Amino acid sequence: MNKIVKFLRDYAEDYLVFLGVLLVNLATYRLSVTAGLYCTGASCIVAGVLLAVMARQPPKGEVNR
């Protein structure tokens, strides 16, 4: 039970955000293919920038020297 709670605490937010972006993109594709492509492109750009920023930050508890 402890492992399940730890897994949900660590990763549930990531999965819910990914699911939300996926659903927004699918809904936009239902409106228009062109709008869906713009929305998907914007989602990829935002995800890329966030991953690049997060990769530059040291892990919690580690000190930069």
DRENDO-1510 file (C-alpha; in Angstrom, 1 decimal, always signed):
<recs>
REC; n; res; u; v; w
REC; 1; MET; +0.0; +0.0; +0.0 .
REC; 2; ASN; +2.9; +2.4; +0.8 .
REC; 3; LYS; +4.3; +1.8; -2.7 .
REC; 4; ILE; +1.0; +2.7; -4.3 .
REC; 5; VAL; +0.7; +5.9; -2.3 .
REC; 6; LYS; +4.3; +6.9; -3.1 .
REC; 7; PHE; +3.8; +6.3; -6.8 .
REC; 8; LEU; +0.6; +8.3; -6.9 .
REC; 9; ARG; +2.2; +11.1; -4.9 .
REC; 10; ASP; +5.2; +11.3; -7.2 .
REC; 11; TYR; +3.6; +10.7; -10.6 .
REC; 12; ALA; -0.1; +11.3; -10.6 .
REC; 13; GLU; +0.3; +15.0; -11.3 .
REC; 14; ASP; +2.4; +14.4; -14.4 .
REC; 15; TYR; -0.1; +11.9; -15.7 .
REC; 16; LEU; -3.1; +14.2; -15.1 .
REC; 17; VAL; -1.4; +17.1; -16.8 .
REC; 18; PHE; -0.5; +14.9; -19.8 .
REC; 19; LEU; -4.1; +13.7; -20.0 .
REC; 20; GLY; -5.4; +17.2; -19.8 .
REC; 21; VAL; -3.1; +18.4; -22.7 .
REC; 22; LEU; -4.1; +15.3; -24.7 .
REC; 23; LEU; -7.9; +16.0; -24.2 .
REC; 24; VAL; -7.5; +19.7; -25.1 .
REC; 25; ASN; -5.7; +18.7; -28.3 .
REC; 26; LEU; -8.3; +16.1; -29.2 .
REC; 27; ALA; -11.1; +18.6; -28.7 .
REC; 28; THR; -9.3; +21.2; -30.8 .
REC; 29; TYR; -8.8; +18.6; -33.7 .
REC; 30; ARG; -12.6; +18.0; -33.5 .
REC; 31; LEU; -13.1; +21.7; -34.2 .
REC; 32; SER; -10.6; +22.0; -37.0 .
REC; 33; VAL; -7.6; +20.2; -38.2 .
REC; 34; THR; -5.6; +23.4; -38.7 .
REC; 35; ALA; -6.5; +24.6; -35.2 .
REC; 36; GLY; -5.5; +21.2; -33.8 .
REC; 37; LEU; -2.1; +21.3; -35.5 .
REC; 38; TYR; -1.5; +24.8; -34.0 .
REC; 39; CYS; -2.6; +23.6; -30.6 .
REC; 40; THR; -0.4; +20.4; -30.8 .
REC; 41; GLY; +2.6; +22.5; -31.9 .
REC; 42; ALA; +2.1; +25.0; -29.0 .
REC; 43; SER; +1.8; +22.1; -26.6 .
REC; 44; CYS; +5.1; +20.5; -27.8 .
REC; 45; ILE; +6.9; +23.9; -27.6 .
REC; 46; VAL; +5.7; +24.5; -24.1 .
REC; 47; ALA; +6.6; +20.9; -23.0 .
REC; 48; GLY; +10.1; +21.3; -24.6 .
REC; 49; VAL; +10.7; +24.6; -22.8 .
REC; 50; LEU; +9.6; +23.2; -19.5 .
REC; 51; LEU; +11.7; +20.1; -19.8 .
REC; 52; ALA; +14.8; +22.2; -20.8 .
REC; 53; VAL; +14.3; +24.5; -17.7 .
REC; 54; MET; +13.7; +21.5; -15.4 .
REC; 55; ALA; +16.9; +19.8; -16.7 .
REC; 56; ARG; +19.0; +22.7; -15.7 .
REC; 57; GLN; +17.9; +22.8; -12.1 .
REC; 58; PRO; +19.7; +20.6; -9.6 .
REC; 59; PRO; +17.8; +17.9; -7.9 .
REC; 60; LYS; +16.2; +18.7; -4.5 .
REC; 61; GLY; +18.7; +18.5; -1.7 .
REC; 62; GLU; +21.7; +18.9; -3.9 .
REC; 63; VAL; +23.8; +22.1; -3.5 .
REC; 64; ASN; +25.4; +23.9; -6.5 .
REC; 65; ARG; +29.0; +24.7; -5.8 .
</recs>
